[in-house]
Amino acid sequence: MTGIEYGRPVGPRTLAARAQAASALSGALRGAVANGTVRRVVCLVPDPHARFAAVELGAAFFVDTVMTAGYGLCAYVFGWNPERVAVNAPAVDQFLGGYGDLRVRPDLATLAPAGPDTWHVVCDVEWPDGRPVPEAPRTTLRDQLVAAERAGLIPSVGIEHEVTFTAPDGTPLTSTGLDYAVGGLSPMSGLLSGVNAAVDALGLGVESARGECHRGQYEIVLRHRDALAACDDAMLHQVAIRRAAAEKGVRAGYLAAESTGAGSSCHVHLSLSDPAGASLVAGDRPNQVSTVFGHFLAGVLRAAPDLTAIWAPTWNSYVRLRTAPFSPRTLRWATDDRTAAVRLAGHGQSLRMEARFAGADAQPHLVVAALIAAGLSGVDERLALPAANKLVGELARTPWEALQRLVSSKLAVALLGQPVVDHRAAMLGEELDAGLEAVNPWHRDRGDLRS
């Protein structure tokens, strides 16, 4: 036994409380390394494409050196495309010149088991001179959490990712949808046994699991927690699921749209508390929001169109945004209505918003950072919450429109800063260029119809 008590607490947690947890886990890890029960530590850094860049280190070296001095990671992690090829754009030039190192700083509050004697730790990054890297998704989120705490607001977040299990050629493992299915899951029983075992081994706190509405689609939801933990753990969760599926020869897909008319989402449940943990969401009547949360929700709705490139970062994202009503492009909020872009869910102390904009391909740290930044702007400006069910706008319809809205938006810059906006625009611009250079079966099928 390692003696490392790494479980995530449910509900809100301040950055100071996270730091205290990290300090305690630091001591526990040192002890486990000393007694030989931990031999390797895998440092993970969230990249712009919703995946980790990783380096595995000897555990003794990690505790002796890396925990205090950090470790080098090639800066091009923040200048590459999904194929790990350098992006040609001024906004990423600083990450490519000379291909030098950033310094990795482990966040020990993220410790999670990766195997019998190996542990994961998610890391922040900084420049060698100690400057922060605002373009790093985890830094973007941390900056917004600092701003929220200054305003006396502590977010609590739950992330729902839908995954589609397919054969390597993309054929779903079931011929029908699986929404709340029991017997319908039988064709995937062997796979799900391995997937659930892998998720449970992470020990991150599962809330629920069920079949979803499309062929081969499934959802395992972790319990709500502080925003950094929610995003880190959502990505760890995906790593475990993909690995368990691969062991069975199955592809675990997180495309926003695995096929025409089928959407997979990154739904974000978000509530606010005061520093003592008391909810700030509910108003005086059932299902009524407080004044502060009404302002927050108004800020989210206002900013959502300009931030479409964050909710929908790929070509495929815009296929999902055509699959209404459950992937709504038009913007309104409503109580317990899954066809609304923002759903008010729960009641009393569990009342919260569910932002339904983002697809499963979105970078979760950026999604949550954008939601918090937008909400805080509404609180700061005391924006009035529109009436329930009132249409107040729509997300961009195409990636070109999303890119244009982002680069021309003063609001996006005010919320996230120019470096983050420029970086996200560079990534979407590269995605468009790559798509225009690609030839795929759709082109051939369409072309053959013209013969």
Summary of the structure (lengths in Angstrom):
residues: 451
radius of gyration: 21.5
end to end distance: 67.4
largest distance: 71.1
contacts: 1583
relative contact order: 0.12
helix: 42%
strand: 22%
